[in-house]
Amino acid sequence: QVQLVESGGGLVQPGGSLTLSCAASGFTLESLSYGWFRRAPGKGRERVSCISSIDRSIYYKNSVKGRFTISRDNAKNTVYLQMTELQPEDTAVYYCATGPTYGCHDPMLQYTNWGQGTQVIVSS
């Protein structure tokens, strides 16, 4: 069972930057896909990004392409989401999650472990 803890959220002005971290502990597998999700007020959960050690795939939601960058440090069992050019529409609770077996673009991928979330507020 992978334990995930997000950190790095906070309040930032439009156009600002923020980097989120997802630290994994407990029993971790090398062959995992890590996803970043967010849930904005009045909206459902949406996948923002993904990175996978299974097939080295990377995914970004279209609305964040060019602004967000996902990366991982396998030695630290940590995944990062660097966010730039933040807009009020990015305001949400951000969650990281992991799923086995399948890569980011495989429709069979299911995320089985979730963190508690970290709040990002983009406001002037």
C-alpha positions in Angstrom: 0.0 0.0 0.0 1.5 3.3 -1.1 1.0 6.3 1.1 0.9 9.6 -0.7 1.3 13.0 0.8 0.9 16.2 -1.3 2.5 19.5 -0.3 3.3 22.8 -1.8 -0.1 24.3 -2.2 -1.0 27.8 -1.2 -2.2 31.2 -2.4 -0.7 32.7 -5.5 -1.6 35.6 -7.7 -2.7 35.1 -11.4 0.4 34.6 -13.5 2.3 33.2 -10.6 4.0 29.9 -10.1 3.8 27.0 -7.6 5.3 23.6 -7.4 3.5 20.7 -5.8 5.2 17.6 -4.4 3.8 14.2 -4.0 5.9 12.0 -1.6 5.3 8.3 -1.6 6.1 6.0 1.3 5.4 2.5 2.4 5.7 -0.2 -0.2 6.2 1.3 -3.5 6.6 -0.3 -6.9 8.9 1.0 -9.6 6.3 0.2 -12.2 3.6 2.8 -11.4 1.8 5.6 -13.1 1.5 8.8 -11.1 -1.3 11.1 -11.8 -2.1 14.7 -10.7 -5.8 15.4 -10.3 -7.7 18.5 -9.2 -11.2 19.3 -8.0 -12.3 22.8 -8.5 -15.3 24.4 -6.7 -18.4 23.3 -8.5 -16.6 20.9 -10.8 -15.8 17.3 -10.8 -12.4 15.7 -10.6 -10.2 16.0 -13.6 -6.9 14.6 -14.4 -4.3 17.3 -14.9 -1.1 15.3 -15.6 0.4 11.9 -15.4 3.9 10.3 -15.6 4.6 6.6 -15.8 7.6 4.4 -15.2 5.8 1.6 -17.0 6.1 3.0 -20.5 7.7 6.4 -19.8 4.5 8.1 -21.0 3.5 11.6 -20.0 0.1 13.2 -20.1 -1.1 16.8 -19.8 -4.6 18.1 -19.9 -4.9 20.4 -22.9 -5.6 23.4 -20.8 -2.4 23.1 -18.8 0.0 22.2 -21.7 2.9 24.6 -21.8 2.2 25.8 -18.3 2.5 22.7 -16.1 5.4 20.3 -16.0 5.4 16.9 -14.3 8.5 15.2 -13.2 9.7 12.5 -10.8 12.6 11.6 -8.6 12.6 7.8 -8.3 15.3 7.8 -5.6 13.1 10.0 -3.4 9.8 8.4 -4.5 8.6 11.9 -5.2 6.6 13.3 -8.1 6.4 17.0 -8.8 4.0 19.3 -10.6 5.5 22.6 -11.5 2.8 25.1 -12.3 3.4 28.4 -14.0 1.1 31.1 -15.5 -1.5 30.2 -13.0 -5.0 31.5 -13.5 -8.1 31.6 -11.3 -9.5 28.6 -13.2 -6.6 26.6 -11.7 -8.0 27.1 -8.2 -8.7 23.6 -6.9 -7.6 21.0 -4.4 -4.9 19.0 -6.1 -4.4 15.3 -5.5 -1.8 12.9 -6.5 -2.5 9.2 -7.1 -0.9 6.1 -8.3 -2.0 3.2 -10.5 -0.3 0.0 -11.5 0.3 -1.9 -14.7 -0.8 0.5 -17.3 0.7 3.7 -18.7 -0.8 7.2 -18.7 -2.5 6.8 -22.0 -3.9 3.4 -21.5 -7.7 3.4 -20.8 -7.2 0.4 -18.5 -5.2 2.5 -16.0 -7.0 2.8 -12.6 -5.7 4.9 -9.8 -5.8 2.8 -6.6 -3.9 5.0 -4.1 -4.7 8.7 -3.4 -3.2 11.4 -1.3 -5.1 13.8 0.9 -4.9 16.8 -1.4 -3.3 20.2 -1.2 -5.2 23.4 -1.9 -4.2 25.8 -4.6 -5.9 29.2 -4.7 -5.1 31.6 -7.6 -6.5 35.0 -6.8 -5.6 38.6 -6.9 
